Amino acid sequence: MQLSLSKLEDLQSRYVGMKKRVESIKADAHEKIMVVVQSAEIGTSAFAFGLINGRWASPELVGVPVDALTALGMHTAGFLLDNEGAKHLHNLADGAMASYLVRLGSGVGAKMRLESMNPSGAQFANPAQ
């Protein structure tokens, strides 16, 4: 078998093409893994704050719900950092904010439900009196 210059160039071209394809597959896999990591971090943070809110009856610090305050603090820290860890802080902050907004939305929805049951706006007698 004779190796000509054109065959060597063809082999080199194939090698470079395969190398680029492998790098593309690796980058795509990394991107997909990071989406899963993001979802896991947000979900775990939301669960943790849901647990805290349930256990300690929606605690507040200086009059601000702990989950909202934590979200603000973590987002601020994430903006101050300029590294890979900042993305993870933002994910955790998003979970804390999700926890706060679910609680807020549930309260607003419950109030709307009660108001819809009494559309006239009449006050019910307080049975405790």
OpenMM code with the backbone's topology and positions (N, CA, C; nanometers):
from openmm import Vec3, app, unit

residues = "MET GLN LEU SER LEU SER LYS LEU GLU ASP LEU GLN SER ARG TYR VAL GLY MET LYS LYS ARG VAL GLU SER ILE LYS ALA ASP ALA HIS GLU LYS ILE MET VAL VAL VAL GLN SER ALA GLU ILE GLY THR SER ALA PHE ALA PHE GLY LEU ILE ASN GLY ARG TRP ALA SER PRO GLU LEU VAL GLY VAL PRO VAL ASP ALA LEU THR ALA LEU GLY MET HIS THR ALA GLY PHE LEU LEU ASP ASN GLU GLY ALA LYS HIS LEU HIS ASN LEU ALA ASP GLY ALA MET ALA SER TYR LEU VAL ARG LEU GLY SER GLY VAL GLY ALA LYS MET ARG LEU GLU SER MET ASN PRO SER GLY ALA GLN PHE ALA ASN PRO ALA GLN".split()
positions = [
    Vec3(0.0841, -0.1178, 0.0000),
    Vec3(0.0000, 0.0000, 0.0000),
    Vec3(0.0883, 0.1238, 0.0000),
    Vec3(0.0629, 0.2080, -0.0936),
    Vec3(0.1406, 0.3302, -0.1045),
    Vec3(0.0661, 0.4456, -0.0398),
    Vec3(0.1396, 0.5250, 0.0348),
    Vec3(0.0820, 0.6448, 0.0951),
    Vec3(0.1254, 0.7646, 0.0132),
    Vec3(0.0308, 0.8259, -0.0450),
    Vec3(0.0620, 0.9463, -0.1204),
    Vec3(0.0307, 1.0677, -0.0333),
    Vec3(0.0770, 1.1799, -0.0761),
    Vec3(0.0528, 1.3040, -0.0039),
    Vec3(-0.0975, 1.3334, 0.0020),
    Vec3(-0.1682, 1.3054, -0.1039),
    Vec3(-0.3122, 1.3327, -0.1051),
    Vec3(-0.3855, 1.2415, -0.0063),
    Vec3(-0.3414, 1.1163, 0.0084),
    Vec3(-0.4040, 1.0250, 0.1049),
    Vec3(-0.3770, 1.0718, 0.2475),
    Vec3(-0.2555, 1.1182, 0.2719),
    Vec3(-0.2235, 1.1700, 0.4051),
    Vec3(-0.3054, 1.2951, 0.4366),
    Vec3(-0.3228, 1.3810, 0.3378),
    Vec3(-0.4029, 1.5010, 0.3578),
    Vec3(-0.5494, 1.4637, 0.3834),
    Vec3(-0.5973, 1.3613, 0.3128),
    Vec3(-0.7336, 1.3140, 0.3331),
    Vec3(-0.7507, 1.2583, 0.4752),
    Vec3(-0.6536, 1.1802, 0.5223),
    Vec3(-0.6575, 1.1265, 0.6574),
    Vec3(-0.6552, 1.2389, 0.7618),
    Vec3(-0.5703, 1.3377, 0.7373),
    Vec3(-0.5620, 1.4503, 0.8295),
    Vec3(-0.6950, 1.5261, 0.8322),
    Vec3(-0.7547, 1.5464, 0.7172),
    Vec3(-0.8827, 1.6163, 0.7089),
    Vec3(-0.9913, 1.5386, 0.7832),
    Vec3(-0.9940, 1.4079, 0.7683),
    Vec3(-1.0918, 1.3257, 0.8387),
    Vec3(-1.0702, 1.3322, 0.9899),
    Vec3(-0.9423, 1.3276, 1.0304),
    Vec3(-0.9093, 1.3351, 1.1720),
    Vec3(-0.9578, 1.4677, 1.2315),
    Vec3(-0.9292, 1.5776, 1.1617),
    Vec3(-0.9709, 1.7093, 1.2103),
    Vec3(-1.1233, 1.7166, 1.2170),
    Vec3(-1.1917, 1.6634, 1.1178),
    Vec3(-1.3382, 1.6626, 1.1178),
    Vec3(-1.3944, 1.5820, 1.2332),
    Vec3(-1.3360, 1.4651, 1.2587),
    Vec3(-1.3818, 1.3810, 1.3696),
    Vec3(-1.3543, 1.4497, 1.5034),
    Vec3(-1.2401, 1.5142, 1.5148),
    Vec3(-1.2054, 1.5837, 1.6389),
    Vec3(-1.3049, 1.6967, 1.6667),
    Vec3(-1.3418, 1.7714, 1.5621),
    Vec3(-1.4395, 1.8785, 1.5792),
    Vec3(-1.5751, 1.8225, 1.6182),
    Vec3(-1.6114, 1.7087, 1.5606),
    Vec3(-1.7400, 1.6454, 1.5923),
    Vec3(-1.7439, 1.6017, 1.7390),
    Vec3(-1.6353, 1.5423, 1.7883),
    Vec3(-1.6279, 1.4994, 1.9287),
    Vec3(-1.6368, 1.6210, 2.0213),
    Vec3(-1.5678, 1.7291, 1.9870),
    Vec3(-1.5737, 1.8505, 2.0683),
    Vec3(-1.7156, 1.9069, 2.0704),
    Vec3(-1.7844, 1.9002, 1.9570),
    Vec3(-1.9232, 1.9476, 1.9492),
    Vec3(-2.0144, 1.8623, 2.0365),
    Vec3(-1.9955, 1.7311, 2.0341),
    Vec3(-2.0760, 1.6398, 2.1161),
    Vec3(-2.0512, 1.6674, 2.2647),
    Vec3(-1.9244, 1.6886, 2.3015),
    Vec3(-1.8913, 1.7185, 2.4408),
    Vec3(-1.9565, 1.8493, 2.4860),
    Vec3(-1.9509, 1.9519, 2.4026),
    Vec3(-2.0108, 2.0814, 2.4385),
    Vec3(-2.1619, 2.0682, 2.4530),
    Vec3(-2.2246, 1.9941, 2.3628),
    Vec3(-2.3694, 1.9737, 2.3690),
    Vec3(-2.4073, 1.8974, 2.4962),
    Vec3(-2.3302, 1.7947, 2.5287),
    Vec3(-2.3570, 1.7162, 2.6504),
    Vec3(-2.3410, 1.8034, 2.7750),
    Vec3(-2.2373, 1.8864, 2.7779),
    Vec3(-2.2152, 1.9749, 2.8925),
    Vec3(-2.3327, 2.0706, 2.9095),
    Vec3(-2.3811, 2.1255, 2.7986),
    Vec3(-2.4940, 2.2182, 2.8048),
    Vec3(-2.6185, 2.1487, 2.8602),
    Vec3(-2.6441, 2.0270, 2.8168),
    Vec3(-2.7605, 1.9529, 2.8650),
    Vec3(-2.7459, 1.9161, 3.0129),
    Vec3(-2.6277, 1.8795, 3.0529),
    Vec3(-2.6034, 1.8473, 3.1936),
    Vec3(-2.6270, 1.9701, 3.2808),
    Vec3(-2.5837, 2.0863, 3.2333),
    Vec3(-2.6017, 2.2082, 3.3117),
    Vec3(-2.7490, 2.2465, 3.3247),
    Vec3(-2.8312, 2.2117, 3.2265),
    Vec3(-2.9758, 2.2355, 3.2380),
    Vec3(-3.0327, 2.1482, 3.3497),
    Vec3(-2.9875, 2.0233, 3.3562),
    Vec3(-3.0337, 1.9326, 3.4624),
    Vec3(-2.9863, 1.9833, 3.5986),
    Vec3(-2.8620, 2.0281, 3.6064),
    Vec3(-2.8085, 2.0825, 3.7320),
    Vec3(-2.8892, 2.2051, 3.7738),
    Vec3(-2.9196, 2.2929, 3.6794),
    Vec3(-2.9978, 2.4126, 3.7101),
    Vec3(-3.1342, 2.3741, 3.7672),
    Vec3(-3.2018, 2.2817, 3.7027),
    Vec3(-3.3333, 2.2384, 3.7517),
    Vec3(-3.3230, 2.1779, 3.8910),
    Vec3(-3.2196, 2.0973, 3.9132),
    Vec3(-3.2012, 2.0342, 4.0444),
    Vec3(-3.1750, 2.1385, 4.1522),
    Vec3(-3.0939, 2.2389, 4.1212),
    Vec3(-3.0636, 2.3422, 4.2207),
    Vec3(-3.1873, 2.4269, 4.2531),
    Vec3(-3.2608, 2.4657, 4.1511),
    Vec3(-3.3812, 2.5459, 4.1744),
    Vec3(-3.4838, 2.4651, 4.2536),
    Vec3(-3.5059, 2.3413, 4.2124),
    Vec3(-3.6039, 2.2570, 4.2805),
    Vec3(-3.5663, 2.2276, 4.4241),
    Vec3(-3.4399, 2.1994, 4.4475),
    Vec3(-3.3930, 2.1704, 4.5837),
    Vec3(-3.4073, 2.2927, 4.6733),
    Vec3(-3.3727, 2.4087, 4.6199),
    Vec3(-3.3847, 2.5320, 4.6982),
    Vec3(-3.5312, 2.5617, 4.7291),
    Vec3(-3.6183, 2.5470, 4.6306),
    Vec3(-3.7616, 2.5711, 4.6542),
    Vec3(-3.8157, 2.4739, 4.7582),
    Vec3(-3.7748, 2.3468, 4.7487),
    Vec3(-3.8182, 2.2472, 4.8470),
    Vec3(-3.7696, 2.2854, 4.9874),
    Vec3(-3.6423, 2.3238, 4.9982),
    Vec3(-3.5852, 2.3582, 5.1290),
    Vec3(-3.6601, 2.4753, 5.1923),
    Vec3(-3.6912, 2.5777, 5.1121),
    Vec3(-3.7632, 2.6919, 5.1686),
    Vec3(-3.9090, 2.6574, 5.1968),
    Vec3(-3.9666, 2.5686, 5.1184),
    Vec3(-4.1013, 2.5201, 5.1501),
    Vec3(-4.1025, 2.4490, 5.2839),
    Vec3(-3.9980, 2.3692, 5.3067),
    Vec3(-3.9838, 2.2983, 5.4331),
    Vec3(-3.9696, 2.3975, 5.5488),
    Vec3(-3.8848, 2.4969, 5.5298),
    Vec3(-3.8635, 2.5999, 5.6328),
    Vec3(-3.9934, 2.6740, 5.6610),
    Vec3(-4.0644, 2.7126, 5.5552),
    Vec3(-4.1909, 2.7861, 5.5735),
    Vec3(-4.2954, 2.7015, 5.6443),
    Vec3(-4.3000, 2.5729, 5.6105),
    Vec3(-4.3956, 2.4853, 5.6765),
    Vec3(-4.3605, 2.4602, 5.8221),
    Vec3(-4.2336, 2.4392, 5.8490),
    Vec3(-4.1889, 2.4055, 5.9849),
    Vec3(-4.1969, 2.5250, 6.0786),
    Vec3(-4.1567, 2.6423, 6.0312),
    Vec3(-4.1508, 2.7597, 6.1179),
    Vec3(-4.2536, 2.8667, 6.0794),
    Vec3(-4.3625, 2.8259, 6.0162),
    Vec3(-4.4756, 2.9154, 5.9852),
    Vec3(-4.4316, 3.0440, 5.9156),
    Vec3(-4.3653, 3.0283, 5.8020),
    Vec3(-4.3242, 3.1428, 5.7176),
    Vec3(-4.2455, 3.2478, 5.7955),
    Vec3(-4.1242, 3.2129, 5.8381),
    Vec3(-4.0453, 3.3060, 5.9196),
    Vec3(-4.0067, 3.4320, 5.8422),
    Vec3(-3.9886, 3.5376, 5.9187),
    Vec3(-3.9471, 3.6656, 5.8621),
    Vec3(-3.8244, 3.7154, 5.9361),
    Vec3(-3.7469, 3.7960, 5.8679),
    Vec3(-3.6307, 3.8602, 5.9277),
    Vec3(-3.6430, 4.0077, 5.8926),
    Vec3(-3.6404, 4.0938, 5.9890),
    Vec3(-3.6647, 4.2377, 5.9751),
    Vec3(-3.7909, 4.2653, 5.8931),
    Vec3(-3.8942, 4.1847, 5.9145),
    Vec3(-4.0225, 4.2051, 5.8485),
    Vec3(-4.0308, 4.1567, 5.7046),
    Vec3(-3.9265, 4.0901, 5.6570),
    Vec3(-3.9245, 4.0397, 5.5186),
    Vec3(-3.9210, 3.8877, 5.5240),
    Vec3(-4.0045, 3.8206, 5.4434),
    Vec3(-4.0015, 3.6742, 5.4412),
    Vec3(-3.8600, 3.6221, 5.4120),
    Vec3(-3.8205, 3.5192, 5.4857),
    Vec3(-3.6840, 3.4673, 5.4759),
    Vec3(-3.6505, 3.4212, 5.3346),
    Vec3(-3.7469, 3.3575, 5.2662),
    Vec3(-3.7160, 3.3101, 5.1314),
    Vec3(-3.6925, 3.4264, 5.0352),
    Vec3(-3.7712, 3.5321, 5.0449),
    Vec3(-3.7523, 3.6488, 4.9580),
    Vec3(-3.6210, 3.7196, 4.9898),
    Vec3(-3.5912, 3.7331, 5.1186),
    Vec3(-3.4676, 3.7986, 5.1605),
    Vec3(-3.3451, 3.7187, 5.1152),
    Vec3(-3.3528, 3.5872, 5.1283),
    Vec3(-3.2424, 3.5013, 5.0852),
    Vec3(-3.2232, 3.5106, 4.9343),
    Vec3(-3.3328, 3.5127, 4.8598),
    Vec3(-3.3237, 3.5246, 4.7139),
    Vec3(-3.2532, 3.6540, 4.6751),
    Vec3(-3.2913, 3.7617, 4.7396),
    Vec3(-3.2285, 3.8908, 4.7117),
    Vec3(-3.0786, 3.8874, 4.7440),
    Vec3(-3.0449, 3.8302, 4.8579),
    Vec3(-2.9037, 3.8217, 4.8976),
    Vec3(-2.8213, 3.7342, 4.8042),
    Vec3(-2.8767, 3.6189, 4.7667),
    Vec3(-2.8017, 3.5291, 4.6776),
    Vec3(-2.7871, 3.5876, 4.5375),
    Vec3(-2.8915, 3.6544, 4.4881),
    Vec3(-2.8792, 3.7184, 4.3569),
    Vec3(-2.7744, 3.8296, 4.3614),
    Vec3(-2.7746, 3.9068, 4.4684),
    Vec3(-2.6744, 4.0133, 4.4829),
    Vec3(-2.5342, 3.9546, 4.4830),
    Vec3(-2.5131, 3.8489, 4.5608),
    Vec3(-2.3814, 3.7837, 4.5644),
    Vec3(-2.3455, 3.7274, 4.4272),
    Vec3(-2.4421, 3.6711, 4.3579),
    Vec3(-2.4171, 3.6167, 4.2246),
    Vec3(-2.3736, 3.7242, 4.1264),
    Vec3(-2.4323, 3.8439, 4.1377),
    Vec3(-2.3927, 3.9533, 4.0489),
    Vec3(-2.2534, 4.0054, 4.0820),
    Vec3(-2.2140, 3.9941, 4.2077),
    Vec3(-2.0811, 4.0414, 4.2481),
    Vec3(-1.9710, 3.9448, 4.2076),
    Vec3(-2.0045, 3.8177, 4.1981),
    Vec3(-1.9059, 3.7172, 4.1574),
    Vec3(-1.8992, 3.7103, 4.0053),
    Vec3(-1.7841, 3.6746, 3.9557),
    Vec3(-1.7685, 3.6610, 3.8111),
    Vec3(-1.7033, 3.5265, 3.7821),
    Vec3(-1.7741, 3.4191, 3.8202),
    Vec3(-1.7194, 3.2853, 3.7981),
    Vec3(-1.8340, 3.1865, 3.7801),
    Vec3(-1.8020, 3.0612, 3.7679),
    Vec3(-1.9029, 2.9561, 3.7490),
    Vec3(-1.9965, 2.9457, 3.8692),
    Vec3(-1.9457, 2.9741, 3.9874),
    Vec3(-2.0272, 2.9660, 4.1074),
    Vec3(-2.1423, 3.0651, 4.1074),
    Vec3(-2.1286, 3.1753, 4.0357),
    Vec3(-2.2350, 3.2755, 4.0299),
    Vec3(-2.3618, 3.2158, 3.9704),
    Vec3(-2.3477, 3.1315, 3.8686),
    Vec3(-2.4644, 3.0679, 3.8069),
    Vec3(-2.5387, 2.9829, 3.9085),
    Vec3(-2.4641, 2.9124, 3.9919),
    Vec3(-2.5259, 2.8259, 4.0917),
    Vec3(-2.5962, 2.9091, 4.1996),
    Vec3(-2.5370, 3.0213, 4.2380),
    Vec3(-2.6025, 3.1105, 4.3338),
    Vec3(-2.7339, 3.1633, 4.2772),
    Vec3(-2.7320, 3.2017, 4.1506),
    Vec3(-2.8554, 3.2506, 4.0874),
    Vec3(-2.9614, 3.1400, 4.0837),
    Vec3(-2.9198, 3.0163, 4.0572),
    Vec3(-3.0153, 2.9048, 4.0569),
    Vec3(-3.0788, 2.8864, 4.1945),
    Vec3(-2.9958, 2.8879, 4.2972),
    Vec3(-3.0471, 2.8722, 4.4339),
    Vec3(-3.1383, 2.9895, 4.4716),
    Vec3(-3.1000, 3.1091, 4.4279),
    Vec3(-3.1832, 3.2271, 4.4533),
    Vec3(-3.3172, 3.2144, 4.3814),
    Vec3(-3.3160, 3.1602, 4.2602),
    Vec3(-3.4412, 3.1415, 4.1861),
    Vec3(-3.5335, 3.0438, 4.2593),
    Vec3(-3.4770, 2.9420, 4.3205),
    Vec3(-3.5584, 2.8483, 4.3987),
    Vec3(-3.6194, 2.9153, 4.5203),
    Vec3(-3.5407, 2.9985, 4.5877),
    Vec3(-3.5923, 3.0718, 4.7046),
    Vec3(-3.7034, 3.1675, 4.6621),
    Vec3(-3.6824, 3.2353, 4.5493),
    Vec3(-3.7848, 3.3280, 4.5007),
    Vec3(-3.9098, 3.2515, 4.4580),
    Vec3(-3.8923, 3.1350, 4.3976),
    Vec3(-4.0077, 3.0518, 4.3598),
    Vec3(-4.0875, 3.0135, 4.4840),
    Vec3(-4.0178, 2.9786, 4.5905),
    Vec3(-4.0851, 2.9434, 4.7153),
    Vec3(-4.1696, 3.0606, 4.7654),
    Vec3(-4.1115, 3.1781, 4.7661),
    Vec3(-4.1834, 3.2972, 4.8126),
    Vec3(-4.3052, 3.3254, 4.7242),
    Vec3(-4.2851, 3.3189, 4.5916),
    Vec3(-4.3944, 3.3530, 4.5006),
    Vec3(-4.5068, 3.2503, 4.5031),
    Vec3(-4.4741, 3.1233, 4.5250),
    Vec3(-4.5795, 3.0217, 4.5383),
    Vec3(-4.6631, 3.0512, 4.6622),
    Vec3(-4.5961, 3.0839, 4.7712),
    Vec3(-4.6678, 3.1151, 4.8949),
    Vec3(-4.7552, 3.2393, 4.8777),
    Vec3(-4.6989, 3.3416, 4.8139),
    Vec3(-4.7726, 3.4651, 4.7897),
    Vec3(-4.8933, 3.4382, 4.6995),
    Vec3(-4.8701, 3.3659, 4.5919),
    Vec3(-4.9785, 3.3344, 4.4991),
    Vec3(-5.0869, 3.2495, 4.5624),
    Vec3(-5.0479, 3.1555, 4.6471),
    Vec3(-5.1467, 3.0729, 4.7167),
    Vec3(-5.2341, 3.1580, 4.8085),
    Vec3(-5.1725, 3.2535, 4.8762),
    Vec3(-5.2486, 3.3420, 4.9644),
    Vec3(-5.3452, 3.4298, 4.8861),
    Vec3(-5.2997, 3.4849, 4.7743),
    Vec3(-5.3866, 3.5686, 4.6917),
    Vec3(-5.5006, 3.4841, 4.6344),
    Vec3(-5.4681, 3.3637, 4.5885),
    Vec3(-5.5714, 3.2747, 4.5344),
    Vec3(-5.6747, 3.2361, 4.6382),
    Vec3(-5.6307, 3.2092, 4.7593),
    Vec3(-5.7238, 3.1738, 4.8673),
    Vec3(-5.8152, 3.2914, 4.8990),
    Vec3(-5.7590, 3.4113, 4.8987),
    Vec3(-5.8404, 3.5307, 4.9249),
    Vec3(-5.9433, 3.5492, 4.8133),
    Vec3(-5.9020, 3.5276, 4.6899),
    Vec3(-5.9950, 3.5398, 4.5763),
    Vec3(-6.1069, 3.4356, 4.5870),
    Vec3(-6.0721, 3.3153, 4.6287),
    Vec3(-6.1721, 3.2098, 4.6449),
    Vec3(-6.2745, 3.2492, 4.7497),
    Vec3(-6.2291, 3.3006, 4.8628),
    Vec3(-6.3212, 3.3437, 4.9688),
    Vec3(-6.4108, 3.4572, 4.9213),
    Vec3(-6.3528, 3.5508, 4.8472),
    Vec3(-6.4322, 3.6623, 4.7966),
    Vec3(-6.5353, 3.6149, 4.6946),
    Vec3(-6.5016, 3.5143, 4.6171),
    Vec3(-6.5966, 3.4637, 4.5173),
    Vec3(-6.7125, 3.3896, 4.5828),
    Vec3(-6.6900, 3.3380, 4.7013),
    Vec3(-6.7958, 3.2694, 4.7744),
    Vec3(-6.8916, 3.3686, 4.8376),
    Vec3(-6.8518, 3.4941, 4.8490),
    Vec3(-6.9325, 3.5997, 4.9091),
    Vec3(-6.9291, 3.7211, 4.8151),
    Vec3(-6.9903, 3.7117, 4.6957),
    Vec3(-6.9791, 3.8196, 4.5975),
    Vec3(-7.0450, 3.9501, 4.6388),
    Vec3(-7.1386, 3.9478, 4.7314),
    Vec3(-7.2077, 4.0711, 4.7716),
    Vec3(-7.1211, 4.1597, 4.8596),
    Vec3(-7.0164, 4.1021, 4.9150),
    Vec3(-6.9294, 4.1783, 5.0043),
    Vec3(-6.9829, 4.1883, 5.1448),
    Vec3(-7.0965, 4.1225, 5.1721),
    Vec3(-7.1554, 4.1256, 5.3064),
    Vec3(-7.0646, 4.0528, 5.4039),
    Vec3(-7.0541, 4.1066, 5.5207),
    Vec3(-6.9713, 4.0449, 5.6244),
    Vec3(-7.0495, 3.9348, 5.6924),
    Vec3(-6.9838, 3.8227, 5.7112),
    Vec3(-7.0466, 3.7125, 5.7836),
    Vec3(-7.0370, 3.7414, 5.9325),
    Vec3(-7.1374, 3.6982, 6.0074),
    Vec3(-7.1342, 3.7151, 6.1519),
    Vec3(-7.0210, 3.6300, 6.2071),
    Vec3(-6.9513, 3.6808, 6.3047),
    Vec3(-6.8415, 3.6080, 6.3671),
    Vec3(-6.9005, 3.5121, 6.4708),
    Vec3(-6.8912, 3.3820, 6.4471),
    Vec3(-6.9511, 3.2867, 6.5410),
    Vec3(-6.8858, 3.2888, 6.6776),
    Vec3(-6.7707, 3.3472, 6.6895),
    Vec3(-6.7010, 3.3509, 6.8179),
    Vec3(-6.7603, 3.4568, 6.9102),
    Vec3(-6.8387, 3.5473, 6.8547),
    Vec3(-6.8938, 3.6562, 6.9388),
    Vec3(-7.0195, 3.6140, 7.0063),
] * unit.nanometer
topology = app.Topology()
chain = topology.addChain("A")
for resn in residues:
    res = topology.addResidue(resn, chain)
    for name in ("N", "CA", "C"):
        topology.addAtom(name, app.Element.getBySymbol(name[0]), res)
